[in-house]
């Protein structure tokens, strides 16, 4: 007789508990974010999460990942290729759901270690999977969900902000200002127009609007990069083949030939996108 299959939402809860156990064992400071770590009062119904998200103190990241690997976790996508923000790596385990391990939060301009320290200072504990897990304070939970909404291309509304008690809203705005995340926060709650002069406005205008083409994304990232070095890094990323995405598409490890062919395809697509973009711009002008 086959054992009953564990629902994904329940398995996600247990995954959070397993990751907290690893953090406790190696002495790493972690904050559980999103999903079941969000207070019920800030949710519209049950969250059917399919992965577990944790933010790790940057100084403890290496020790925590080593502890995860000792507990049977394997790296699936690395930080540099997991997302355009380079903020999280994805891990898999034979028994648990996916784990997204965050080294930073997309949105704040403050340094990642300063962001973590501020969030850690107001942490709470919440039972998840029958284990006490360290989670964000209520204002930080609202901010985190709004920042996630800001990069969803309008697909995920900022429910936590809508459900946030009025007497906590000033605290949420103050926290966004303290972490230098006002622009991203405004994008998440529909107030981006009030930040049109912000240096990162173009970036969040792209991510909070219906999805455009890749050229729109790279232009937004380039315009929002604050230094020459940051702009150069964006240009390098734009031309580099994402081996992780290629591996997922091919369902095998890409060869040198696969990477070379993908590089040619990527360059050709970039040229077509630039030509199309120029045609649209000058076509409107004429």
VMD Tcl script that draws the C-alpha trace (Angstrom):
set ca {
  {0.00 0.00 0.00}
  {1.41 3.39 -1.00}
  {1.85 6.03 1.67}
  {-0.35 9.12 1.17}
  {1.40 11.97 -0.62}
  {2.23 14.94 1.61}
  {0.59 18.17 0.31}
  {3.16 20.64 -1.00}
  {2.01 23.39 1.37}
  {2.59 21.06 4.35}
  {5.96 19.93 3.02}
  {6.96 23.59 2.68}
  {6.23 24.14 6.37}
  {8.42 21.19 7.32}
  {11.15 22.47 4.98}
  {11.21 25.75 6.88}
  {11.58 23.77 10.11}
  {14.42 21.66 8.66}
  {16.29 24.78 7.54}
  {15.87 26.37 10.96}
  {17.31 23.21 12.48}
  {20.36 23.54 10.23}
  {20.75 27.21 11.13}
  {20.55 26.42 14.86}
  {23.12 23.62 14.46}
  {25.73 25.78 12.72}
  {24.94 28.99 14.63}
  {23.73 30.98 11.60}
  {21.28 33.87 11.88}
  {18.43 33.39 9.40}
  {15.09 35.08 8.82}
  {12.23 33.17 7.24}
  {10.49 35.36 4.69}
  {7.25 35.09 2.69}
  {4.99 32.04 2.61}
  {4.14 30.48 5.98}
  {6.39 32.96 7.80}
  {3.85 35.70 7.02}
  {1.27 36.39 9.72}
  {-2.20 35.07 8.92}
  {-3.65 38.57 9.37}
  {-1.56 39.74 6.38}
  {-2.73 36.96 4.05}
  {-5.75 36.54 1.82}
  {-6.38 32.89 2.61}
  {-3.78 30.14 2.94}
  {-0.47 30.53 1.12}
  {0.16 27.44 -1.00}
  {3.92 28.01 -1.15}
  {6.05 25.57 -3.12}
  {9.44 26.61 -1.73}
  {10.99 27.97 1.45}
  {12.59 31.42 1.41}
  {15.26 32.41 3.93}
  {17.35 35.55 4.28}
  {20.75 34.78 5.82}
  {23.09 37.13 7.62}
  {25.79 37.75 4.97}
  {28.62 36.93 7.37}
  {26.98 33.55 8.14}
  {26.12 32.61 4.55}
  {29.09 30.31 3.89}
  {28.64 28.41 7.16}
  {24.91 28.03 6.59}
  {25.32 26.71 3.04}
  {28.00 24.29 4.23}
  {25.56 23.10 6.92}
  {22.83 22.65 4.30}
  {25.13 20.53 2.16}
  {25.99 18.40 5.17}
  {22.25 17.86 5.62}
  {21.79 16.64 2.05}
  {21.01 19.85 0.14}
  {22.44 20.38 -3.36}
  {22.89 23.65 -5.22}
  {20.47 23.97 -8.16}
  {20.99 27.57 -9.34}
  {23.73 29.85 -8.00}
  {23.33 33.48 -6.93}
  {24.79 35.00 -10.09}
  {22.44 33.08 -12.39}
  {19.38 32.51 -10.22}
  {17.78 35.91 -10.81}
  {18.50 39.29 -12.47}
  {19.15 40.72 -9.00}
  {21.67 38.03 -8.03}
  {20.06 37.92 -4.61}
  {19.21 34.24 -4.08}
  {20.46 30.74 -4.78}
  {18.15 27.75 -5.14}
  {18.76 24.40 -3.45}
  {17.11 21.00 -3.79}
  {16.78 18.09 -1.36}
  {15.47 14.53 -1.82}
  {12.99 14.95 1.04}
  {12.03 18.64 1.12}
  {10.74 21.33 -1.20}
  {13.01 23.84 -2.94}
  {14.85 26.33 -0.75}
  {15.61 29.87 -1.91}
  {18.51 31.17 0.14}
  {18.75 34.95 0.00}
  {21.96 36.88 0.57}
  {20.21 40.20 -0.05}
  {16.79 41.76 -0.56}
  {16.03 43.34 -3.96}
  {14.90 46.92 -3.42}
  {16.92 48.45 -0.55}
  {19.94 50.52 -1.55}
  {21.46 50.07 1.90}
  {24.23 47.47 2.25}
  {22.98 43.87 2.68}
  {24.62 43.45 6.09}
  {23.01 46.69 7.34}
  {19.62 45.59 5.98}
  {19.89 42.23 7.71}
  {20.98 43.75 11.02}
  {18.01 46.12 11.00}
  {15.55 43.33 10.19}
  {17.17 41.00 12.72}
  {16.88 43.61 15.45}
  {13.07 43.58 15.25}
  {12.64 39.84 14.58}
  {9.93 37.64 16.06}
  {9.55 33.88 16.39}
  {6.73 31.91 14.81}
  {6.04 28.16 14.94}
  {6.42 26.67 11.46}
  {6.44 22.92 10.98}
  {6.37 22.48 14.77}
  {9.63 24.41 15.24}
  {10.17 27.98 16.42}
  {11.50 29.92 13.44}
  {12.90 33.46 13.35}
  {10.69 35.67 11.19}
  {10.33 39.35 10.32}
  {8.41 41.85 12.41}
  {4.96 42.84 11.15}
  {6.15 46.07 9.45}
  {9.07 44.19 7.86}
  {6.72 41.45 6.60}
  {4.54 44.07 4.93}
  {7.57 45.75 3.37}
  {9.02 42.44 2.16}
  {5.77 41.44 0.46}
  {5.47 44.88 -1.18}
  {9.04 44.60 -2.50}
  {8.19 41.18 -3.91}
  {5.09 42.63 -5.55}
  {7.22 45.41 -7.06}
  {9.16 42.92 -9.18}
  {6.20 40.78 -10.26}
  {5.27 42.82 -13.36}
  {1.95 43.63 -11.73}
  {0.93 39.98 -11.33}
  {1.03 39.86 -7.53}
  {-0.79 42.61 -5.63}
  {0.61 43.93 -2.34}
  {-1.96 42.12 -0.19}
  {0.01 42.59 3.02}
  {-0.05 46.37 2.58}
  {-3.78 46.31 1.84}
  {-4.38 44.27 5.01}
  {-1.85 46.14 7.15}
  {-3.46 47.80 10.21}
  {-3.54 51.59 9.88}
  {-1.48 52.04 13.06}
  {1.41 50.08 11.51}
  {1.57 51.81 8.12}
  {3.77 54.67 9.31}
  {6.22 52.09 10.68}
  {6.32 50.33 7.31}
  {7.06 53.58 5.49}
  {9.71 54.49 8.05}
  {11.39 51.11 7.62}
  {11.40 51.51 3.83}
  {13.09 54.90 4.24}
  {15.64 53.51 6.72}
  {16.62 50.73 4.31}
  {16.65 53.16 1.36}
  {13.92 51.12 -0.32}
  {11.38 53.89 -0.88}
  {11.32 53.56 -4.69}
  {10.83 49.81 -4.78}
  {8.26 50.01 -1.98}
  {6.36 52.71 -3.86}
  {6.38 50.51 -6.98}
  {4.88 47.67 -4.97}
  {1.99 49.72 -3.58}
  {1.22 51.78 -6.69}
  {2.91 55.05 -5.73}
  {5.90 54.99 -8.09}
  {4.92 58.21 -9.87}
  {5.83 60.12 -6.72}
  {9.46 58.94 -7.12}
  {10.11 59.87 -10.75}
  {13.37 61.62 -9.83}
  {14.80 58.66 -7.89}
  {17.98 57.10 -9.35}
  {16.40 53.63 -9.36}
  {13.05 54.75 -10.79}
  {13.68 53.23 -14.25}
  {14.46 49.83 -12.73}
  {11.26 49.63 -10.72}
  {9.16 51.14 -13.48}
  {10.22 48.16 -15.60}
  {9.67 45.47 -12.96}
  {6.32 46.76 -11.71}
  {4.82 47.22 -15.20}
  {3.56 44.44 -17.51}
  {6.57 42.54 -18.77}
  {8.41 44.12 -21.71}
  {11.27 42.78 -23.82}
  {14.75 42.08 -22.51}
  {16.13 45.29 -24.01}
  {13.73 47.28 -21.84}
  {15.04 45.40 -18.80}
  {18.70 45.97 -19.61}
  {18.11 49.64 -20.34}
  {16.38 50.04 -16.98}
  {19.19 48.23 -15.17}
  {21.83 50.32 -16.95}
  {20.09 53.62 -16.16}
  {19.68 52.64 -12.50}
  {23.32 51.55 -12.00}
  {24.85 54.26 -9.84}
  {28.56 53.92 -10.73}
  {30.65 53.28 -13.83}
  {31.69 49.92 -12.40}
  {28.05 48.95 -11.83}
  {27.14 49.95 -15.38}
  {30.05 47.89 -16.74}
  {28.84 44.91 -14.71}
  {25.36 45.24 -16.21}
  {26.81 45.27 -19.73}
  {28.86 42.14 -19.02}
  {25.79 40.35 -17.64}
  {23.74 41.36 -20.67}
  {26.13 39.58 -23.04}
  {26.90 36.54 -20.87}
  {25.12 33.23 -21.45}
  {23.20 32.08 -18.39}
  {24.42 28.48 -18.12}
  {21.80 27.60 -15.52}
  {18.88 28.63 -17.73}
  {20.51 26.85 -20.68}
  {20.92 23.67 -18.62}
  {17.26 23.78 -17.58}
  {16.16 24.21 -21.19}
  {18.40 21.43 -22.51}
  {17.72 19.18 -19.48}
  {21.43 18.33 -19.37}
  {24.75 20.00 -18.67}
  {25.56 22.29 -21.64}
  {28.69 21.60 -23.66}
  {31.10 24.24 -24.93}
  {29.37 24.02 -28.29}
  {25.98 24.59 -26.67}
  {27.29 27.69 -24.91}
  {28.90 29.01 -28.12}
  {25.70 28.53 -30.12}
  {23.68 30.19 -27.36}
  {26.10 33.12 -27.35}
  {25.59 33.61 -31.10}
  {21.80 33.39 -30.66}
  {21.90 35.82 -27.74}
  {23.97 38.36 -29.71}
  {21.69 38.10 -32.74}
  {18.62 38.56 -30.53}
  {20.22 41.61 -28.93}
  {20.87 43.18 -32.35}
  {17.27 42.51 -33.45}
  {15.94 44.00 -30.20}
  {18.02 47.17 -30.64}
  {16.88 47.58 -34.26}
  {13.24 47.01 -33.28}
  {13.54 49.45 -30.39}
  {15.06 52.15 -32.62}
  {12.39 51.58 -35.24}
  {9.61 52.02 -32.68}
  {11.22 55.14 -31.27}
  {11.91 56.89 -34.58}
  {8.65 55.64 -36.03}
  {6.75 57.41 -33.25}
  {8.87 60.53 -33.74}
  {8.15 60.66 -37.45}
}
mol new
graphics top color blue
foreach p $ca { graphics top sphere $p radius 0.5 }
foreach p [lrange $ca 0 end-1] q [lrange $ca 1 end] { graphics top cylinder $p $q radius 0.2 }
display resetview
